[in-house]
Amino acid sequence: MPRPPTVGRFVRAVRGPVRPRPRLGARGTLALLLPLVSVTGLLVLAPPAAAADDVRTEEARVPSGSGADAVELDTTLFVPASAADEPAPAVVLAHGFGGSKQSVADDARDLADRGYVVLTYSARGFGRSTGQIGLDDPRYEIADLSTLIDLLADRDDVLLDGDGDPRVGVAGGSYGGALALLGAAYDDRIDAIAPQITWNSLTSALFPSQEGVEDSGTPAATPEGSDAGVYKRLWAGLFFGVGSAPGDGLLGALGGGDGAAAGAPLDPSSPDPSSADPSSADPAVVEQALTCGRFRADICAAYQSAAATGTLTPEIRAVLDRSSPARVLDRIHAPTLLVQGTQDSLFGLGQADANARGIAATGTPVKVVWYAGGHDTQADDRVTADLRDRVAGWFDFHLGGTGEDPGTGFEFPAPTGLGGGGVGTVQGGTQSVRAGTYPGLAGADPVQRTGVPVTGPTQPVVTPAGGTPAAITTVPGLGSLGAVLGGTAVEIPGQFAAFGSEPLDSAVEVVGAPTVELAVASPSGSATLFAKLYDAGPDGGLTLPSGLVAPLALTGLSSDPSAPTQVEVTLPGIVHRFEAGHTMRVVVSSTDQAFALPAEAAVYSVGLAGPGVDLSVPQVAGQVQTDAGTSRWWILLAVVAGLGLLGWGVATLWGRRRRRRVSAVEPDGEDVPLRFEGVTKAYKDGFVAVRDLSFEVRRGQVLGLLGPNGAGKTTSLRMLMGLIRPTEGRISIFGHAAGPGAPVLSRLGSFVEGTGLQPHLSGRDNLRLYWAATGRPDEDAHMDDAIAVAGLGSAIDRPVRRYSQGMRQRVAIAQAMLGLPDLLVLDEPTNGLDPPQIHAMREVLRSYAATGRTVIVSSHLLSEIEQTCSHVVVMAKGQKIAQGTVEEIVGTGGAVSIGLSDDAETDRAIAVLVALPGVTAGRTDEGLVADLDGVGRAAALQALVSAGIGVDEFTPRRRLEDAFLALVGESS
Amino acid sequence: MTLSEHVQPTGAVAGYRPERTLRLSVELRRQFKRRRTIGIFALMVALPLILIGALQLGGSEDAGDNARINLVDVATSSGLNFTLFVLFATTGFFLVVVFALCFGDSVASEAQWGSLRYTLATPVPRMRLLRQKWIAALVQSVGALLTLATVAVVAGGITFGFEDIQTPVGVTLDQREGLLRLVGMLGYLAVHLLVVGALAFWFSTITDAPLAAVGGAVFTMFVFAILDQVEQLGSIRDWFPTAQEYAWTDLLQTPVDSADLFRGVVQSLVYAAVFTALAFRHFARRDVTS
């Protein structure tokens, strides 16, 4: 069984588009952090481009910064051979958090193959670079980037825009993406950027609060929150943990799960921060190294404060804001390709939306691409390869000035009704929808929003003390847990309020962040809530698209449940298709285990802001990219049809040629039904079954092929039937060359070794079907004659499997005689027949030949041949021994041996015989032998009897028989 | 009468035309008189009925415990759903065997009976014989597949109702759309299983034992299916003849992602063409000694 356990398990739809294989499970929990640590989470999965020999690499350690912040950056430069002749644009590839330059090596090689000089490096604090992590701090990491661009400007093989200004693009995912954005803001030498799955504001990513509605007209506009936010506990912990683990600890463990994540941190020689500085004997330094790892002290302090309190203090905000592109987007003038994932609970679509708005506000070209993947899920290989092409295409146009203009549009994965999330990039991952513009960006129409009425009473929502138990919707890195558990996220009863729509009349495809207005009251005036939009199927199945939730940190709420405060809420940005018949269900819960929750127990009251509240869902019309989808099927069809036509044409031509060839005929063909000329059949193993066999059969003859078993009789007959190809020589039937499928074979009827009858059919059906298979007219068959030959009577209608051997044999001979063939070939026809049947068969064959047709019979019995045939060919060991009429071979003219009843009368008998004209007689060892020489045997016998001599035996003498028997005896 | 009167220039007897030998209708008549063929079709009719019985009998106690989304859970929600379940259950083994049987048996069984030599000496040109056998095997196996699906749709519909398709993830396809997709799935399955068939057909021209041809093809497929489970082989597995075996389930998506389907079709066609070509090549040169 190929995969017995999968029978009945609909793995495909949930596992992803490739095949039901336990890919995810095998990686286990190690997969949790892969998207985080893998650098451009999207690029690493694709198989490395074919190793290009013409890309050479240069390793270098580049000093950057000054004073206490001076570091050495570990860099690798990929230089294509073509750059030596003509300076090429450069691309800096930045890695993701926890990675190193190794993690982008494959991407770098791919870009270098496309003709770019590619610089990869480990950011400070990562890999083999020294220094401490500053979270893309403009003073450190961004300054490092400028240092590296200086380096590129000095190279001869890099295209320059001006003195000290190379033509350079920056790409990277996550941490590297923010570096690209911030780099483009601070260093205007950067000519194009392609940041992927990165943040706009680290503050709003780690302390989100989606209260309010961002009125920008973009599909995924998400409020950045006010002073407060709900601390994204799990993600922040992972984020910090990767950078702070002393030495290789955490990463070493993680790296084992996937080579992609195994960058320099795995290398035992990579500098350990606790041992990097010999002066670290200072206990304070050691403590800092152990708790903060390679983080800068201020970042470490901010994290520790946030993790301990879960609140956003001004100090934390200052640190996070410094690392956020949000404030400096207006300084970016490099064309920007923003790639964001739909399966991303860390940096959601709202982050890219904010980036797009900020950059486009100054008129800078921005293209937005959403893909099925993100920090929660690695994209599948195809999506990855596609994105790789897209990034390269962006640089081709904006750096190299070649290729098609990628434009400033918007692409997103075609919405599906599946939850997505942790179970792989699910369906639709490879189909994308393309829209001309990103709605709401400068100049473009705002996104179209549709109102979907939702209803539901005001409900009490309990928040438990200590925040436990908590709803589980998302596990960082794994995405929607609900999808793993079969479509139901874990909601705790009593801790949520739900509001549903009517079942939808038609499917609604939501592209972006829906909004809804709630009314909330809290006794304390503040509330932490989590709003989400479920897809509820008609059978009650719930799907939480991408496992995303919108945290709300609400303050200043009414404490009176009868007069609640109205709150506008932006739900998470999603790409999801709500099928017809499904309902949209807004769920507001008080807990979510991925976030820091208030420790105090409370009961909130959550309702809709009014009876007629609409859920406002964004929709983006676009062109599903089906060009590859349907046209390739047509191409395939055309190719198949074309090949079919070609094959047909070739077959026709070949058939015509063949017909010309088989039409060549020997002039005496009709008189010589069969002619063997020097035919040899040697098998591959060296055995020669037939050697240099030549003979002719004339019309009207009954030819006997006589020889012991293994003499080559059957092989010869098979060659004549075209079943076996002779190694040498030529066989012609009625003057036409015999061979496989030669049309002249249609004048041949054959019965060779075995009846070939279908046992489940009756004799008559066998004959009928056989004739039908010849395709010849029914009236040519002479079916009744054949059935008469078989002589089975009513048994002809019984299934063949009940026949005796002799009956089968007769049916098979009858089959050979269907259509009254001009040449009838029978191999051992009388085997298994009883004497009367043998006698009848002889009569049939003789009378058949009398009609001018020719019969060939093979046998190992001399008497058989003698009694049936007119001519005989004797074979032994594959060779012809003798040939002639039966008379010649068997009887040798007139010699007879005579047995007398009384031996004393021998002399008298000799005298009587010799008295006849021309007769000689004498004694031999075998007794009396006489050569009659023209005198009839009857006359000689008459003479003896008249002379009163008693004759016991009077038989023709067979000289050949002795020789033949000797041969048979020798071979057997 | 003289013999030459009824002879064509090619040496053939009057009334003999190579292109009329072993017509498809004759070959099908030959095949459909066999118990093997009748047995296959009987099984195809019986299998859905047995499955219906099993689903009805099995009770629903344990069905709910299965946390994994699967096709069994929704098998009883409509006749079309049931059909999908039947296809899913039979793709891996049952249909493979049926295709292997129809193709693998075609030439080898004639050799075993000894009727092959008489057919060839008729003469049916070898290439034509093979072509007709191939087409007849295709008709039989696809016929079996269609019978299975038809019985499943009708019997399933009668038992579970002629309703829309419910996919395990809660997406609904209406009946018209569902039937259309079902046709697509059957088409895909037919093309994909053609690989097994062509392989068995090739074996069938090599051996005189039908069992060896059928068994050889099935065995080969299973070896690939087992190798398919070896993760270490990585993307090599995408080139296996068994790859994209379940790609037809992609047709349940909205919108349909046809990338795997396309790859599966192209790959299957190439494999089938190669195996078929090998069969023709071998048979054209072969000495028929059976």
HADDOCK unambig.tbl for C-alpha pairs under 7 A between the chains (distance, minus, plus):
assign (segid A and resid 1 and name CA) (segid B and resid 92 and name CA) 6.90 0.50 0.50
assign (segid A and resid 1 and name CA) (segid B and resid 93 and name CA) 5.92 0.50 0.50
assign (segid A and resid 1 and name CA) (segid B and resid 222 and name CA) 6.35 0.50 0.50
assign (segid A and resid 2 and name CA) (segid B and resid 92 and name CA) 5.79 0.50 0.50
assign (segid A and resid 2 and name CA) (segid B and resid 93 and name CA) 6.79 0.50 0.50
assign (segid A and resid 2 and name CA) (segid B and resid 222 and name CA) 5.33 0.50 0.50
assign (segid A and resid 2 and name CA) (segid B and resid 225 and name CA) 4.67 0.50 0.50
assign (segid A and resid 2 and name CA) (segid B and resid 226 and name CA) 6.00 0.50 0.50
assign (segid A and resid 3 and name CA) (segid B and resid 92 and name CA) 6.88 0.50 0.50
assign (segid A and resid 7 and name CA) (segid B and resid 88 and name CA) 6.69 0.50 0.50
assign (segid A and resid 7 and name CA) (segid B and resid 89 and name CA) 5.17 0.50 0.50
assign (segid A and resid 8 and name CA) (segid B and resid 70 and name CA) 6.21 0.50 0.50
assign (segid A and resid 8 and name CA) (segid B and resid 71 and name CA) 5.60 0.50 0.50
assign (segid A and resid 8 and name CA) (segid B and resid 72 and name CA) 5.27 0.50 0.50
assign (segid A and resid 8 and name CA) (segid B and resid 85 and name CA) 6.96 0.50 0.50
assign (segid A and resid 8 and name CA) (segid B and resid 88 and name CA) 6.90 0.50 0.50
assign (segid A and resid 8 and name CA) (segid B and resid 89 and name CA) 6.15 0.50 0.50
assign (segid A and resid 9 and name CA) (segid B and resid 70 and name CA) 4.38 0.50 0.50
assign (segid A and resid 9 and name CA) (segid B and resid 71 and name CA) 5.84 0.50 0.50
assign (segid A and resid 9 and name CA) (segid B and resid 72 and name CA) 6.99 0.50 0.50
assign (segid A and resid 10 and name CA) (segid B and resid 69 and name CA) 6.26 0.50 0.50
assign (segid A and resid 10 and name CA) (segid B and resid 70 and name CA) 4.04 0.50 0.50
assign (segid A and resid 10 and name CA) (segid B and resid 71 and name CA) 5.02 0.50 0.50
assign (segid A and resid 11 and name CA) (segid B and resid 70 and name CA) 6.75 0.50 0.50
assign (segid A and resid 12 and name CA) (segid B and resid 249 and name CA) 6.96 0.50 0.50
assign (segid A and resid 19 and name CA) (segid B and resid 244 and name CA) 6.82 0.50 0.50
assign (segid A and resid 416 and name CA) (segid B and resid 254 and name CA) 6.10 0.50 0.50
assign (segid A and resid 416 and name CA) (segid B and resid 255 and name CA) 6.87 0.50 0.50
assign (segid A and resid 417 and name CA) (segid B and resid 171 and name CA) 6.46 0.50 0.50
assign (segid A and resid 418 and name CA) (segid B and resid 169 and name CA) 6.47 0.50 0.50
assign (segid A and resid 427 and name CA) (segid B and resid 253 and name CA) 6.72 0.50 0.50
assign (segid A and resid 427 and name CA) (segid B and resid 257 and name CA) 6.75 0.50 0.50
assign (segid A and resid 428 and name CA) (segid B and resid 255 and name CA) 6.75 0.50 0.50
assign (segid A and resid 428 and name CA) (segid B and resid 257 and name CA) 5.82 0.50 0.50
assign (segid A and resid 430 and name CA) (segid B and resid 257 and name CA) 7.00 0.50 0.50
assign (segid A and resid 431 and name CA) (segid B and resid 257 and name CA) 6.51 0.50 0.50
assign (segid A and resid 485 and name CA) (segid B and resid 67 and name CA) 6.30 0.50 0.50
assign (segid A and resid 485 and name CA) (segid B and resid 68 and name CA) 6.91 0.50 0.50
assign (segid A and resid 486 and name CA) (segid B and resid 67 and name CA) 6.00 0.50 0.50
assign (segid A and resid 486 and name CA) (segid B and resid 68 and name CA) 5.69 0.50 0.50
assign (segid A and resid 486 and name CA) (segid B and resid 69 and name CA) 5.54 0.50 0.50
assign (segid A and resid 537 and name CA) (segid B and resid 170 and name CA) 5.52 0.50 0.50
assign (segid A and resid 541 and name CA) (segid B and resid 170 and name CA) 6.59 0.50 0.50
assign (segid A and resid 579 and name CA) (segid B and resid 171 and name CA) 6.39 0.50 0.50
assign (segid A and resid 629 and name CA) (segid B and resid 258 and name CA) 6.59 0.50 0.50
assign (segid A and resid 659 and name CA) (segid B and resid 10 and name CA) 6.49 0.50 0.50
assign (segid A and resid 662 and name CA) (segid B and resid 10 and name CA) 5.55 0.50 0.50
assign (segid A and resid 663 and name CA) (segid B and resid 9 and name CA) 5.51 0.50 0.50
assign (segid A and resid 663 and name CA) (segid B and resid 10 and name CA) 4.20 0.50 0.50
assign (segid A and resid 663 and name CA) (segid B and resid 11 and name CA) 6.58 0.50 0.50
assign (segid A and resid 721 and name CA) (segid B and resid 121 and name CA) 5.57 0.50 0.50
assign (segid A and resid 722 and name CA) (segid B and resid 121 and name CA) 6.77 0.50 0.50
assign (segid A and resid 723 and name CA) (segid B and resid 117 and name CA) 6.71 0.50 0.50
assign (segid A and resid 723 and name CA) (segid B and resid 287 and name CA) 5.92 0.50 0.50
assign (segid A and resid 723 and name CA) (segid B and resid 288 and name CA) 5.10 0.50 0.50
assign (segid A and resid 724 and name CA) (segid B and resid 287 and name CA) 4.62 0.50 0.50
assign (segid A and resid 724 and name CA) (segid B and resid 288 and name CA) 6.05 0.50 0.50
assign (segid A and resid 725 and name CA) (segid B and resid 287 and name CA) 6.68 0.50 0.50
assign (segid A and resid 736 and name CA) (segid B and resid 11 and name CA) 6.33 0.50 0.50
assign (segid A and resid 740 and name CA) (segid B and resid 125 and name CA) 6.95 0.50 0.50
assign (segid A and resid 741 and name CA) (segid B and resid 120 and name CA) 6.65 0.50 0.50
assign (segid A and resid 741 and name CA) (segid B and resid 121 and name CA) 6.96 0.50 0.50
assign (segid A and resid 741 and name CA) (segid B and resid 123 and name CA) 5.14 0.50 0.50
assign (segid A and resid 741 and name CA) (segid B and resid 124 and name CA) 5.99 0.50 0.50
assign (segid A and resid 741 and name CA) (segid B and resid 125 and name CA) 4.29 0.50 0.50
assign (segid A and resid 741 and name CA) (segid B and resid 126 and name CA) 6.39 0.50 0.50
assign (segid A and resid 742 and name CA) (segid B and resid 123 and name CA) 6.91 0.50 0.50
assign (segid A and resid 743 and name CA) (segid B and resid 10 and name CA) 6.31 0.50 0.50
assign (segid A and resid 743 and name CA) (segid B and resid 11 and name CA) 6.04 0.50 0.50
assign (segid A and resid 743 and name CA) (segid B and resid 12 and name CA) 4.65 0.50 0.50
assign (segid A and resid 743 and name CA) (segid B and resid 123 and name CA) 6.58 0.50 0.50
assign (segid A and resid 744 and name CA) (segid B and resid 10 and name CA) 6.81 0.50 0.50
assign (segid A and resid 744 and name CA) (segid B and resid 11 and name CA) 4.40 0.50 0.50
assign (segid A and resid 744 and name CA) (segid B and resid 12 and name CA) 4.25 0.50 0.50
assign (segid A and resid 744 and name CA) (segid B and resid 13 and name CA) 6.94 0.50 0.50
assign (segid A and resid 745 and name CA) (segid B and resid 12 and name CA) 6.90 0.50 0.50
assign (segid A and resid 745 and name CA) (segid B and resid 121 and name CA) 6.21 0.50 0.50
assign (segid A and resid 745 and name CA) (segid B and resid 122 and name CA) 6.53 0.50 0.50
assign (segid A and resid 745 and name CA) (segid B and resid 123 and name CA) 5.85 0.50 0.50
assign (segid A and resid 746 and name CA) (segid B and resid 12 and name CA) 5.58 0.50 0.50
assign (segid A and resid 746 and name CA) (segid B and resid 13 and name CA) 5.81 0.50 0.50
assign (segid A and resid 746 and name CA) (segid B and resid 16 and name CA) 6.86 0.50 0.50
assign (segid A and resid 746 and name CA) (segid B and resid 122 and name CA) 5.64 0.50 0.50
assign (segid A and resid 746 and name CA) (segid B and resid 123 and name CA) 5.90 0.50 0.50
assign (segid A and resid 747 and name CA) (segid B and resid 12 and name CA) 6.46 0.50 0.50
assign (segid A and resid 747 and name CA) (segid B and resid 13 and name CA) 5.59 0.50 0.50
assign (segid A and resid 754 and name CA) (segid B and resid 114 and name CA) 6.33 0.50 0.50
assign (segid A and resid 755 and name CA) (segid B and resid 114 and name CA) 6.79 0.50 0.50
assign (segid A and resid 756 and name CA) (segid B and resid 113 and name CA) 5.20 0.50 0.50
assign (segid A and resid 756 and name CA) (segid B and resid 114 and name CA) 4.14 0.50 0.50
assign (segid A and resid 756 and name CA) (segid B and resid 115 and name CA) 3.92 0.50 0.50
assign (segid A and resid 757 and name CA) (segid B and resid 113 and name CA) 6.83 0.50 0.50
assign (segid A and resid 757 and name CA) (segid B and resid 115 and name CA) 6.36 0.50 0.50
assign (segid A and resid 758 and name CA) (segid B and resid 113 and name CA) 6.80 0.50 0.50
assign (segid A and resid 772 and name CA) (segid B and resid 26 and name CA) 6.52 0.50 0.50
assign (segid A and resid 773 and name CA) (segid B and resid 21 and name CA) 5.45 0.50 0.50
assign (segid A and resid 773 and name CA) (segid B and resid 22 and name CA) 4.19 0.50 0.50
assign (segid A and resid 773 and name CA) (segid B and resid 23 and name CA) 6.67 0.50 0.50
assign (segid A and resid 773 and name CA) (segid B and resid 26 and name CA) 6.26 0.50 0.50
assign (segid A and resid 774 and name CA) (segid B and resid 21 and name CA) 4.79 0.50 0.50
assign (segid A and resid 774 and name CA) (segid B and resid 22 and name CA) 6.21 0.50 0.50
assign (segid A and resid 774 and name CA) (segid B and resid 122 and name CA) 5.96 0.50 0.50
assign (segid A and resid 775 and name CA) (segid B and resid 16 and name CA) 6.82 0.50 0.50
assign (segid A and resid 775 and name CA) (segid B and resid 20 and name CA) 4.90 0.50 0.50
assign (segid A and resid 775 and name CA) (segid B and resid 21 and name CA) 4.43 0.50 0.50
assign (segid A and resid 775 and name CA) (segid B and resid 22 and name CA) 6.46 0.50 0.50
assign (segid A and resid 776 and name CA) (segid B and resid 15 and name CA) 5.28 0.50 0.50
assign (segid A and resid 776 and name CA) (segid B and resid 16 and name CA) 5.39 0.50 0.50
assign (segid A and resid 777 and name CA) (segid B and resid 15 and name CA) 6.37 0.50 0.50
